[in-house]
Amino acid sequence: MIETPYLLFLGDAPDGLAAKVAQGIKDWRPEHAIGQLRLPGCNANLGLPDLSIAEAVDKGVKTLVIGVANRGGIISASWKSVLLEALDAGLDLASGLHNLLRDEADLAARAQALGRSLHDVRIPPVPYPIATGKRRSGKRVLAVGTDCSVGKMYTALCLEKAMLERGQRATFRATGQTGILITGDGVPLDAVVADFMAGAIEFLTPDNAPDHWDLIEGQGSLFHASYSGVTLALIHGGQPDALVLCHEPGRPHMRGLPDYHLPSLEALRDTALLMARMVNPDCKVVGISLNTAAMGAEEALALCRETEARMGLPTVDPFRHGAQRLAEALDAL
């Protein structure tokens, strides 16, 4: 187990979206987030106290968590002095990057010499099976997006909160490093060998009670040239009974792909539903989740109303407005 509380390392993140791992921990496990550590040039700010390693230790921090999700998941050379200082000060390190802490010779040697732990959460914990496509008992909902990092994890977590408050049976199923760091369990799907990705999601969402909902954290986008494969594996392995469409208004292009525009919600609905009905002919789109963090309150409400009228589906920003209406839509299935 990763020891808490955490110091969230933002490094030299170019913007807030690049620090989404840290942001997710701060929003969903605030009791663990004692402070942040930023390097010169960092353009992300969680609103937490800026702490040095020594100050964090004095406040009882046990683990420095790399809270950055950069393109390619690389441990930057400019971070090394801070990571080594943390180990020297008695902290463990945790990371969800593709570039593993244990594969960095200097970090591994220092951790071993000091008796510190390196937690790489993006390592599949078990050998997963190949998917069978067999139907399973229980119900499943998957958040699918017009792009990466549009709020799919937040949608599923907000749904879990709303459903449990309503007395519905529901479990958030993490499929990425942030979700795993928040909940302590899950499948790091984009680190699973391709042939076994859909099987990993079958493993994550096994047979369950007829009225129980697995709330599957979405990844990537069917329309993203870099990450569409992981999304399709989620759809086919999850065999969702319901889909929630996720979108962040105002993006000029796909994340990391300036030559690609985001698809419309209509295109997402039609494409995702076509893929989902290959494995579950009864799958339905039940609602829309808009990430309106960059908008004012009135503008956000107006956009939700406009989108709902156009699409004929309950539309909310679940983090801002709550996910009760999405939970009601699932309850009606």
N, C-alpha and C positions, 0 to 999 in steps of 0.2 A: 504493500500500500504506500502511496505517496503521502508523506507527512505534511500536515498543514500547521499553521497558515502559510500563505505564499507571498513572495515578492514577485510582481509581474514585470518581466523584462521586455521593454518595448524596442530596445536597440535603436536603430536609425530608421524606423518605419517611415515611409514617405507620406503616409496618410492614415486616417483612422481605420479604413477598411483593411489595411495591411496588418493591423493589430487586433484582428477579429477574435483570435484565440483569447487574448487577455480581456477583451471587452465582454466576451461570453462568460468568462469566469466571474468577472466583476458584477455582471448583471444577474447571474443565476446562483452564484455562491459568494455573495458579498462578505459573509463572515470569514471567508478564507483570504480575501484580498486586502492585505494590510497596506500595501503601497506599490508604487511603480518606480522603475529605474529606466531613465531615458538617456541616450547618448546625444552628443551635439548633432544637430540636423534632424532630430526626430520631429515629425509633424503630427504625431498621434498624442492624445492626452485623454486619459480616462477620468480625470478629475480626482484621482487619488493622491495622497501625499507623495512627493518626490523624495525618495530615500536613497542613501548610500548603502552599500553592503553592511557597513558597521552599524548604521542606524537601524537597518532592518533586523539584524541579529539582536540588538538591544530591545526591539519590540517583540521578540519571540518568534520571528520567522524561521521556518524549518527548511523550506524549499524555494529555490529560485526557478520560476517557470518561464520558459521562453514563450512569450505571448505573441510572437510574430508568425504570420503565415505568408512567407514570400514566395514568389514564383519559382518553382523547382524545389522548394523546401530545403534551402542551403543554410548551413551554419557559417555566417560570415567571419572572415579573419578578424574584422574589426571588433567582434564581440568577445574574442578569446580572453583578453585580459580581464574582463568583467567575470566571465565564467570561471576562470582559474581563481580569481580573488574570492568568489563565492565559495568555492570548494575549500580554499585555505581558511575561510572564516567559519567553517563548520556546516555550511548549507549543502543539501542535496540539490541536484539539477533534474528538471523534468522538461521534456520536449515532445512535440508532436510532429516534428519535421521529418521529411524523407531522409535527410542526411542525419544519421544516427549519432547520438552522443558517444556511444560505445565504440564507434568507428574512428573517432578522433583520438589519435594516439596520445597526445598531450593531456587531454581531459581524462582519458581512461587510466593513464598512468598515475595522474595526480589523485584521482578518486580512489584508486586501489591503495595507494600509499597512505591516504588519510582515513580510509575506511568509510568513505562517502558513497552514496548510491546515485547511479545515473538511470533515470526512468525514461525509456523510449516508448511512448504509448502507441506509436505507429508501427508496431510489430504485431502481426497476427498471433494471438495467444494459443491457438490450437490449429491443427490441420483440418481445413474445411472440406466438405464433400463436394462433388459435382452436383449441380442442381438436377432434381428429378422432374420438376414441374407438377408434382402431385399436389392436389388441393389439401389444405390443412384446416382444421376446425378453428374457430375464433374469427375475429375480424381485423382488418389491417387498413390503415390509411397512410398514404405517402404524400409528402410535400414535393412538388415539382416546380421548377423555376424557369423564367425566361433567360436567366443568366446565373453565373456563380455568385455566391455571397449576396443574395437578395433577401434572406430572412427565412430560409427553409427550416433551419434548426430552431430558431426562435418560434416559428409557427408551431412546430411539433411540441416544444416545451410549454408554450402558452396553452395549447390544446390540452395537454396533460393536466395542467393546473385547473383549467376551467372544467374539464370532465370530472376530475376527482371532487371538485367542489359541488358538482351536481349529483354526486353519488354514482357516476358511471365508472365502470372498470376499465382502466387504461394504464398503459406502460410506455414511456418514452424509450425508444430503441436507438441508441447512438451509433452512428456509422462513420464518424470522423473524429479527429483528435480533440477538438474542442468539446464535443459532446461527451467523449470518454473522460476527459479531465473534469467535467462538471459532475458526471454521474458515477464515475469509477468503473464503468463496464461498457462493453460494446464491441463492434467490429471496425477496425481501421480499414475501410473497404478499399481505398485507393492504394493500399499496400499489399492487397491480396493478389496472387497470380490470376490473370484474366480468366482462365478456365474455371476458377473456383469462386468468382465473385458472386454470381447468382446463388450458388450453393451456400455461401457464407450468410446471405440474407435469409435463406430458408432455415439455416441453423439458428440465426438470431431471433426468428419469429416462428417458433414451433407451434404445434397443436396447443390450443388453449380453450377456455370455456367459451360457449357460443356467444355470450354477450360481452366478451373481453375484447378491447381494441388495442392492438399494437400500433403505436404512433411512430412511424419510421422516419428518421431524419433523412432529408434529401441531400443529394450531392450533385454538383455540376449542373448541366443543362443538356437536354437532347439537341439543342441548337448550338452548343459550344464546340468549336472544332477541336479543342484540346481535351475536353473532359466528358464528351457525350457517352463514352463507353461505360463509365461508372454509373451514370443515370439509368441507362438501359438495364444494367445488371440489377439495380434496385427495383425497377419495375417488374422484371421477369422473376426475380427471386422473391420479391415481396408479395406478388400476386394481389395487389391492393383491391379492396372492395370500394375504396373511395380515394379520390385525388383532391388535393387543395392546390390551386394555382398560386404561385408566389411571384411577385414582381416589385422592383424598385423604380418608380417613375423618375424620369429626368436623366437617366444614364445616356451618354452620347454614343456609346458603343459597348460591345461585349467586353467583359473584364479581361484585360491583357491582349485584346484583339481589335485594334483600332480600325481595321478594314471591315468589321462585321457589326451590323446593327442588331439590336434586340428584336426578337419576333413579337408579334402582337399576342395578346392574351388569347384571342381566337385561334391563332395558329398553334399556340401551346396546348390549348384545350383539345383541339382536333388531333394533333400528333401524339400527345401523351395518352389520350384515350384509345387511339388505334393500337399503340404498343401494349397498353395494359389489357385490352380485351383479347389479345392473343393468348393470355394465360388465365384471364378471368373475364369471361364474356359479360358478367353482370356489373363490372366496374362502372362507377359514376363519378362525375365531377360534382363536388358538393359545395364548393365555396372558393373565394379568392382572398388572398392575404397580400395587402399592400404595405411595403416598407416606406413609411412617410416621415422618417426621422429628419429628413432635410427640409420638411415643409412646416408651415405654421399650422396651428390647430384648426382654424376655419377652412383653410385650403385643403387640408388633409380630409376633413369630413366631407367637403364638397366633392373631392375626387372619388371618395368611396361611394357616395350616392350616385354620382355620374356613372361609375364603372358598374355598379349593381344594376342600374337601369339598363345599361347597354348589354350586359352579359346575362342578366336574369339569374344571378347567383348572389347569395349573401356575401358582402364585401366589407372587410374590416382591416385595420392595422391591429393585429392581435396583441402586440406589445404595448401599444398606446391605448387601445380601446377595450382590450380583453377579447377572448376567443369564445365567449358564450354562444354567439350565434353560429359559429362553426361547430361547436359541440352539439347544439340543438339539431343541426343538419345531419350530423352523424347518428344521433339518437333516433332520427326519423327513418333511417334505413332499415 
